[in-house]
């Protein structure tokens, strides 16, 4: 993944078009590698002379200071890069850029002592932090006393780990399995399988289970994996290639992120904003991670348009436009991270009531999250209203039932009294 992009002023020119935003619908999954490749291709085709990309680096520190006689605020980013990492341009020493975009790196946060590490500093008057849930920019903003910025972290009460495996349906079976539908297999064993369609054709199988599951830990050979699928997911076994069985056994467990959101502002001073997982971290159950990050970019684009590219005004406007949505997305997603009571039950109830009275009750929360006409904050407010109506409806039904029960008891008492009198 990208670690830092240095953008010259030419990259700031916009032709009036809005930033591209992914739709919230989950009709198809776009792989991480393909997404990064598409973004790189777009940068090289449109902004070759204005953008410099460095690979394999990570931001380890951030601070802010005044620069020049005018006292302009600049953000100083310290980067580290292990030897052997590729770069589209040399990045040694301190450099200054018009815009700096910091993104997450797939490299490990720790480096071997035998590997040389290059360290350098980037200074910029406009920084966009997209460096994920472990954001160095977010950490620096959180410890600063110059901003009301803070991060709300939710304890993980439903810890799940996962492994992935590609699924290629044979031609004779593919026609009966639409390629734009998500498949999910829930078992009593505690091992579940979600299958997500991709634009390339194959499905991505995501096996979910509790940390330390002995059945998964015991997988050593391709035969072990085949036996696991045969026992728990026999319908999916024809889609698993032989070569992927051993690869699945060799994979380490991957952890899902924990829920967190930033607020009540998403910027620092006049120079820095955060986007993506740095401001709203959710588990990837409903496909709103990257989609919501693209929406962040579209909102930032709107803020820049409204302020005529005044960075200081734009970062403040961005916070006004996006902070409530960042919080709402995480709160809504966190409410679904449970069992029947907090997830399945409300989905069934919402779907039934919406079908009975669509003008009064909104669709279930998953369908609502995929509705691009509603912001996440609007969905949260509407769901609060729905819950209030549901409580009122249940209370009214309860009162009616109690009165009916009381009336029946009274009638029964009178009848028994008459029988006794006779």
Secondary structure as UniProt FT lines:
FT   STRAND          2..7
FT   HELIX           9..12
FT   HELIX           32..46
FT   TURN            48..50
FT   STRAND          51..55
FT   STRAND          57..67
FT   TURN            68..71
FT   STRAND          72..82
FT   TURN            83..84
FT   STRAND          95..97
FT   STRAND          99..103
FT   TURN            113..114
FT   STRAND          117..124
FT   STRAND          127..130
FT   TURN            133..134
FT   HELIX           136..143
FT   STRAND          150..153
FT   STRAND          161..167
FT   HELIX           171..174
FT   TURN            175..176
FT   TURN            179..180
FT   STRAND          183..185
FT   TURN            188..189
FT   STRAND          192..198
FT   TURN            199..200
FT   STRAND          203..209
FT   TURN            211..212
FT   HELIX           214..217
FT   HELIX           222..232
FT   HELIX           234..239
FT   HELIX           242..250
FT   STRAND          254..255
FT   STRAND          260..263
FT   STRAND          267..268
FT   TURN            269..271
FT   STRAND          272..274
FT   HELIX           276..278
FT   STRAND          280..281
FT   TURN            284..285
FT   HELIX           289..306
FT   TURN            307..309
FT   HELIX           311..335
FT   HELIX           340..344
FT   HELIX           345..356
FT   TURN            358..360
FT   HELIX           365..369
FT   TURN            372..373
FT   HELIX           376..421
//
